Amino acid sequence: MMDPLSKTSAPRVKTGIAEFDAMLRGGFMKGDAVMLAGSAGTGKTTLALQYLINGIRTAGEGGIYLTFEQHPDQIYRDAENFGWDLRKMEAEDKLRIVFTSPDLLVGEGDPESLLEEPIRAVNARRIVVDSLSHLSMFGKNDDIRQETYRIVNFFKLRGMSALLIWESPQMLGQSYSISDVGLSFLVDAIVSLKFVEIDSSIRRAMVVLKMRGSDHDKSLREYEVTPTGIKVRAPFKDYQGLMSGSPTRSSSERFVDLMRKAAKEK
């Protein structure tokens, strides 16, 4: 009998990263607000751009990249490194990059006056917010939760699928809270990107921590930032304690190592 949470027939929003979409059982749920959390250098912007570009290229869904920190010229340059011509997509009215200050959205700010025109111009169905962390500069935790709720509802009422970036200050070590201000209950899905240290080398790991209304892959998987974008690799099967920052080989892997060592000694 099919798991009622699988909902494989429900409309999905594909990221264009085949292995990642498989982890999501076909993609994010259409119209969901997704939090993408990770520290600097984990590839959040790259994954977010792939999400928008795949919507444009394969689904005919216009996209908006709303940024509070990166100047558009920097985003254009970084995208060109992966072979993505964002200027051309903007000229074709398929994409808009909106560079603004968070205070135009929070408090007395008005998301509608800021975003309604670009949404209409490209018939936007997907949006990236980079990043929610910057909202914390303009209010206390309760205020930020209220403003995030208002922004998320603005997207949902327009049938838009949102990818909300959360910048975590932690690079390595102990596991961290996805959000210090309690935003996790406001979003429908949470994906965590983090660095892990294994055998004196730094590797990247991703995990889907939450996906409301759908089954998803629970494993911690390695991924790489390649010249063509994000590539998801196999799960970290031979290690445990990766999320806590203290990885150790699993008991089965240690047993195999001991047997190999014994065979060599013989």
C-alpha positions in Angstrom: 0.0 0.0 0.0 1.4 3.4 -0.9 2.5 5.7 1.9 0.0 8.6 2.1 2.9 10.9 2.7 4.6 10.0 -0.6 2.2 11.9 -2.8 4.2 11.0 -5.9 1.4 12.3 -8.2 1.4 15.7 -6.6 2.9 18.6 -8.7 6.6 18.8 -8.1 9.1 21.6 -8.6 12.3 20.1 -9.9 15.7 21.6 -9.1 17.4 20.2 -12.2 19.9 18.3 -10.0 18.8 14.7 -10.8 20.1 13.0 -7.7 18.8 15.8 -5.4 15.3 15.6 -7.1 15.4 11.8 -6.4 16.1 12.6 -2.7 13.0 14.8 -2.8 10.9 12.1 -4.5 10.6 14.1 -7.7 11.2 17.6 -6.5 9.9 20.1 -3.9 6.1 20.3 -3.6 4.7 23.0 -5.8 4.1 26.3 -4.0 6.1 25.4 -1.0 8.5 27.6 0.9 11.9 25.9 1.3 14.7 26.9 3.6 18.2 26.2 2.3 20.6 26.5 5.3 24.4 26.5 5.3 27.5 28.4 6.1 29.6 30.4 3.6 31.1 28.4 0.8 28.7 25.5 0.9 27.2 26.3 -2.5 23.9 27.8 -1.5 23.9 30.5 -4.2 24.9 27.9 -6.9 22.1 25.5 -5.9 19.6 28.4 -5.8 20.6 29.6 -9.3 20.3 26.0 -10.6 16.8 25.9 -9.1 15.8 29.1 -11.0 17.5 28.2 -14.3 15.9 24.8 -14.4 12.5 26.3 -14.0 13.2 28.7 -16.9 14.7 26.1 -19.2 12.5 23.0 -18.6 9.3 24.3 -17.1 8.9 27.7 -18.7 8.7 29.2 -15.2 10.0 32.7 -14.8 12.3 33.3 -11.8 13.3 36.1 -9.5 16.6 36.3 -7.5 16.0 38.7 -4.6 19.2 39.5 -2.9 20.2 41.8 0.0 23.9 41.3 -0.1 25.3 40.4 -3.5 25.5 43.0 -6.2 24.0 41.8 -9.5 27.4 42.1 -11.3 28.8 39.6 -8.8 25.9 37.2 -9.4 26.3 37.5 -13.2 30.0 36.8 -13.0 29.6 33.8 -10.7 26.9 32.4 -12.9 29.1 32.7 -16.0 31.6 30.4 -14.4 29.0 27.7 -14.7 28.0 28.6 -18.2 24.8 30.4 -17.2 24.0 33.6 -19.1 21.7 35.5 -16.7 21.9 38.8 -18.6 20.4 37.0 -21.6 17.6 35.5 -19.5 16.8 38.9 -18.2 16.7 40.4 -21.7 14.3 37.6 -22.7 12.0 38.5 -19.7 12.6 35.1 -18.1 14.5 36.3 -15.0 14.9 39.3 -12.8 17.6 40.0 -10.2 16.3 42.4 -7.6 19.0 44.0 -5.4 17.6 45.9 -2.5 17.7 46.5 1.3 15.8 44.3 3.7 14.2 47.3 5.3 12.1 47.8 2.1 10.4 44.5 3.0 10.1 44.5 6.8 8.4 46.9 9.1 6.8 49.6 7.0 8.1 48.0 3.9 5.8 46.6 1.2 6.7 43.3 -0.7 3.9 44.0 -3.2 5.3 47.4 -4.3 8.8 46.1 -4.5 8.1 42.7 -6.3 4.8 43.0 -8.1 6.3 44.5 -11.3 9.2 42.0 -11.7 6.8 39.1 -10.9 4.4 40.3 -13.6 7.2 41.1 -16.1 8.6 37.5 -16.1 5.5 35.7 -15.0 7.5 34.5 -12.0 6.6 31.1 -10.5 9.9 30.7 -8.6 11.8 33.0 -6.3 15.0 32.9 -4.3 15.5 35.1 -1.2 19.2 35.7 -0.4 19.1 35.8 2.5 16.6 35.6 5.4 19.5 36.1 7.8 19.7 39.7 6.8 16.3 40.4 8.1 17.6 39.8 11.6 19.5 43.1 11.3 16.2 44.9 11.3 14.3 43.5 14.3 14.0 41.2 17.2 13.3 37.5 16.9 9.5 37.9 17.3 9.5 40.6 14.7 11.5 38.5 12.2 9.2 35.6 12.6 6.2 37.9 11.9 7.9 39.5 8.9 9.0 36.1 7.5 5.4 34.9 7.9 4.2 37.9 5.9 6.7 37.4 3.1 6.1 33.7 2.8 2.3 34.3 2.6 2.9 36.9 -0.1 4.6 34.3 -2.2 2.1 31.5 -1.5 -0.9 33.7 -2.4 0.7 34.2 -5.8 1.3 30.5 -6.3 5.1 31.0 -6.2 7.6 28.3 -5.0 10.2 30.0 -2.8 13.7 29.1 -1.9 14.8 31.0 1.2 18.5 31.0 2.0 19.6 31.0 5.7 23.2 31.8 6.3 24.6 29.8 9.2 27.8 31.2 10.8 29.2 27.8 11.7 31.7 26.2 9.4 32.7 23.0 11.2 32.2 21.2 14.5 29.0 20.7 16.5 25.6 20.5 14.8 23.8 23.8 14.7 20.2 25.0 14.9 18.8 25.7 11.4 17.6 29.1 12.7 18.4 30.9 15.8 15.2 32.9 15.6 12.8 29.9 15.2 11.8 30.1 11.6 11.7 26.4 10.9 7.9 26.0 11.6 7.1 28.7 9.0 8.6 26.8 6.0 7.4 23.6 4.4 10.9 22.0 3.8 14.4 22.4 5.1 17.6 21.4 3.4 20.9 21.7 5.2 24.3 22.1 3.6 27.4 21.7 5.7 31.1 21.0 5.7 32.3 17.7 7.4 35.9 16.7 8.2 36.7 13.1 7.3 40.2 11.7 7.4 41.8 15.2 7.6 39.9 16.4 4.5 37.0 18.8 4.1 34.0 17.4 2.3 30.4 18.8 1.7 27.3 17.0 3.0 23.6 17.7 2.4 20.5 16.4 4.1 16.8 17.0 3.8 15.7 17.6 7.4 12.0 18.3 6.7 9.5 18.0 3.9 5.9 18.7 4.8 3.4 16.4 3.0 5.9 14.2 1.3 8.4 11.4 2.0 12.0 12.1 1.3 15.5 10.6 1.5 16.7 10.7 5.1 20.4 9.9 4.3 23.3 12.4 4.6 24.8 12.6 1.1 28.0 14.0 -0.2 27.9 16.7 -2.9 30.3 18.7 -4.9 30.4 22.1 -6.6 31.5 21.3 -10.1 32.1 23.5 -13.2 28.6 22.7 -14.3 26.9 23.2 -10.9 26.0 21.0 -7.9 26.4 17.3 -8.2 25.0 15.0 -5.5 27.0 11.8 -4.7 26.4 8.7 -2.7 25.4 8.7 1.0 28.1 8.6 3.7 27.4 5.0 4.6 30.7 4.2 6.3 30.6 7.0 8.9 28.4 8.0 11.8 28.3 11.2 13.9 28.7 13.5 10.8 26.0 15.9 11.9 27.5 16.3 15.4 30.9 17.2 13.9 32.6 14.1 15.4 32.6 11.5 12.6 33.7 8.0 13.3 33.8 4.9 11.1 30.8 2.6 11.5 31.3 -0.7 13.4 30.9 -2.7 10.1 33.5 -0.6 8.4 35.9 -0.9 11.3 35.4 -4.7 11.2 36.3 -4.7 7.5 39.4 -2.7 8.2 40.5 -5.2 10.9 40.0 -8.1 8.5 42.0 -6.4 5.8 44.8 -5.7 8.3 44.8 -9.3 9.5 45.0 -10.6 5.9 47.9 -8.4 5.1 49.8 -9.5 8.3 49.3 -13.2 7.2 
